[in-house]
Amino acid sequence: MDKKGAEAIHYVIALIIGIIVVFVVINIFTYHAKKASKGLSEIGEEAKINVTKCASLVFGRFCHSSPCPEGSVVFPGKFSDCKSGEVCCERT
């Protein structure tokens, strides 16, 4: 085999390896993008569920019999964790 033929084979092999590498990298990025978007949708669902709950240490909300104690105001809405006759109070 002459020198030009061997060089052509090397270029073809390099081209095939390059295509495989690009394909693998694209698959890795799409896999992580799908995983991230699924994670975000799960966080969104979790946030939706938590909206129906009053008690939250982060926002300073808690269930209390009406009226709310001094230093807090009624947080509007219906909440699954407050018992009958209780309202959701938020610290001011």
N, C-alpha and C positions, 0 to 999 in steps of 0.2 A: 504494500500500500504506500502510495507516495505521500509526501508531507502535507499537501493540500487536502487530501482525503481524510487524513488523521485529524487535521485541524477542523474540518467540517464536522466530523463526528463529535469532537469535543464541544463545539458550539451547540450542536443539537442536544447533547447530554446536558449542558449548562442551561439551555433554554427549558428543557423538560423539568429540571430540578427547580429552576426559578418559578415556573408555573405552579408546581406543587407547593412551594413555600408560600407563594401569594395566596393560593387556595386555602391552605391551613391557617394563615394569619386572618383572612377574611372570616373563616368559620369560627375562630376563637373570638373575634370581635362581635360577631352576631350572637354567639352563645352568651357572652357576658351582657350584651345589650338586652337580650330577651330575659335573662335572669334578673337584671336590674329593673326592668319594667315590671316584671312579675312582683318583685319585692315592693316596688312603689305602689302597685295596685293593692297588695295586701296591707300595706301601711294605711292606705286610704280607707279600706274596709274596716280596719281596726279603729281608725279615727271616727268613722260613722257610728260604730257600735258604742264608742265611748261618749258620744254626744248624748246618747239616751241615758247616761248615768250622771248623776249630780256630783257625787263625791269625787273630789279631785284635790290632791295636795298641791299640785302645781298651780292651779288657779284659785286655790283657797275657797273651794265650794264644799258645802256639806248640807245634809238633810236636817231640818229642825222643825219643831212644831211651830205653827204660825202664831204670832209674828216672829221675824228673825231677831236674834239678840242684838244689842247695841253694837255698833261698829260693823254691821253687815246689812246688805240689802237683798231683796228677793231677786233671784235669777230666774227670768221667765222660761216657761216650758214645762213639759210633763216628763218626769224621770222615773225610770223603772226601779231605782233603788230607794226612792222615798216612799215611806208607808202612807197609808190613807191619812189625810189631815196634816201631813208634813209638806213643807215647801223647801225648795232649794235656795240656800242662802249663799251669798258670795261676800267675802270680806272686802271692806272698802279701804 
